[in-house]
């Protein structure tokens, strides 16, 4: 997948990594949120339209929001802190929510967390206090589903590159993605997905220039 075509206008069926009937197609604007319920068996494809765009993501049981993504359970089950094809997205009980079934990047983060106005201020200075951040996106979009601040947990950062140094310290560096790169997740149960298309401009996770992404849900043939 390259930038030689208009990825924002391309037919959803052509961009979906897993073929099937397109049941949802949306462009998530730069800095914006998105949410939706992905039914069991359906596949969510996320398209990095312009490249190097972090997509902060949370997962909840659609019918029971107390079942929520657990980075600890996910990492422990696979024995690797990085997410890619074959990774099972698990809740706090270790039960599967979604599975990454295809990935054109090969390395996604789940330890770097989501930016917030508070963390921006601490890391980059008080002049950043006014800047919109992922936690605010999660709170705004989560409120549509009855979720509040107490329901937020550690998240996945798709397309974000957070290498771990030998001393255990983390870095946020240029992403590994490129225009048109995609990944696909199959829902193992009805799953509420919350996305913050990261608005961060103080580190290179978005190349200092947040851009839009596209989300496509397909229903494979039985």
N, C-alpha and C positions, 0 to 999 in steps of 0.2 A: 504494500500500500504506500503510495507516494503522494506528494503534493502537486502532481501534474494534473489532477482533476480537482474540481470544486467539491471538497469533502463535505462541506456544509449542505450542499444541494444534491449530492449523490443519492440515488434511491437507497432507502434503508436496507432493503433486501441484499443489495450489493455490498454493504459495509458489515452486515452482521457476520460474525465469525462462525456461528452455527445456523444453518439454514432452517427455515420454517416460516410460518405465517407471522407477519409483523403485527404485534398487538400493541406496541407503544414505540413512539419515536419522538425525541425531544432534543433540542439544543439547549444546553445549560450555559448561559452567558458568563463572561468573565466575572469572577468574584461572586457568582450567584449560587443559590441552593437548588436542590431538586429532591423529590422523594417519590416513592411509589412502591406498591406491593407487587413483588414478582412471585407468581403462582408456582407451586411445586412442579418441576419439570421444565418450566420456561427458562430461557437463557437471556441474561443481560449482557450486552456488548457495550463497552465504554470505548469511545474513539477519541484519541488525543488529536484534535483537528490541526493544531499548529505546532505541536511538539513541546516537550519540556513543561508540561502543565500538571501540577500535583492535583490529585482528586481525592480529598479526604472523605472517607466513607465509614458509615456505621450500619450495623445490621441488627434487626430485632425480629422475634417471632411475630408474625402478623396478627395472630389471635391472642398472643400473650407477650406483652412488651417487657415482662420481667425476664424473659429469655432474650439475652442480648450478647453481642459479640464479646468474646474473651480472647485477647491477644495471648494471654498465658496458656490457655487450653489449646489454642491453635498452634502455638510454637512448640509446646511440649509434645503434642501428638506427632508432629512431623520432624522434630529434632533439628529445626533450622529457623533462624529469625527472619529470613527473607521469604516472601511469598511468590509463587509462580505456578505454572501448570501442575495440577495434582494436589495443590494445597486445599485442604478442607477448612472452610470458615466455620469455626465452632462457637457455641455459646458457653456460658460459664459452667454448665454441667458436662461439657465435652460433646454435646449432641451436634450433628451437622446442620448448618443453616444453608450454606452454599458451597460449591466446589468450583475452583478455577479450572475450566476445561480447555482453555486455549489462551496463549499469552505470546505476544510478539515482542515483548520487552525483556522478560526473563528475570526481573528483580524488582520487587515492590516492598515498601517499608511498612512495619507495624509497630515500631518502637519510638518513632520521632514525635508522635502526638500531634495535636491540632494547635494551630496558632490561636491566640486570644489577645484581647486588648491588654490584659495584665502581663502576659508573657512578652508581648511586643515591647511594652514599656520597660520591663526588666532587662531584656536583651539589647534593645536598640535605642532606648532613651525615651524620656517623657514626651518628646515631640511627636511620637508615634501613637499616643494614647487615643487619638480620634480615629485611627485607621480601622476599617472594617476587618473582621477576622473570622476564622472558621467556626470558633465556638459560637459566635453570634449567629452565623448561618445555621448551625445545628439547632440552636434555640428557637430561631424564627420558624424554620421548617418543621422541627419536632413538635412545636405547639399545635400544628395542624392535626397531629395524631395523639394529642394528649400527653406528650412528653415534656418534661421540664429539665432543669439543670441537674437534678439528682439522678436523672436517667442517662446522662452522658457518661460514656466509658472510653477507654483507650480505643483509638480508631486505626483503620488501615489508611495508608497514603499511597494510592495507586500512582504509578509513574514517578514516584519520588525516590531519589537516590540518597540513602543515609548509610554510608559505609561505617564500619566499626573498626577503630584503630586497635593495634595490638594491646594498648593499655586499657582498652574497654571504652574509651571515649567515642562519642558519636560526632559525625560531621554531616552538614547539609550542603551538598555540592550540586553541580549541574546534573540534570536528569539524564537518564539513559534513553529516553523516548525520542521520537521524531515525528514530524507531521504524518498523520494517518495511522500511527501505531495503535493497536487494539488489544484488549483482553476480554475474555468472556467468562461469566460465572453462571453455573446452573443452580437453580434453587432446589434444594433437597426437601424443603418444606416451604409453605407460604411464608415469605420473608419480606418485611418492611425494610427498604433500603433508603438511607439518608445520605445525601451527597452535599458536600461543600466544595464547590469549584474554587480552590484555594485563592484568596485575594492577596497573599503575602507578597510584598515588594521589597522587603528588607534583607532577604537572602536569596540565593540562586535557585531555590526549588522550582520557581516558575520563570527562570531567566529574567527576573525583575520586571516581568511584563505579563500579567495574567491574561489568559486567552480562553476562548470557549471550548467546550467539549460536547460530544453528542452521546446520548444514551438510547439504545435500541433494545427492545425486548422481543424475542421471537419465540414461537411455540412450535417445536419440532413436530413433524408428522408422527402419529402414533405407530 
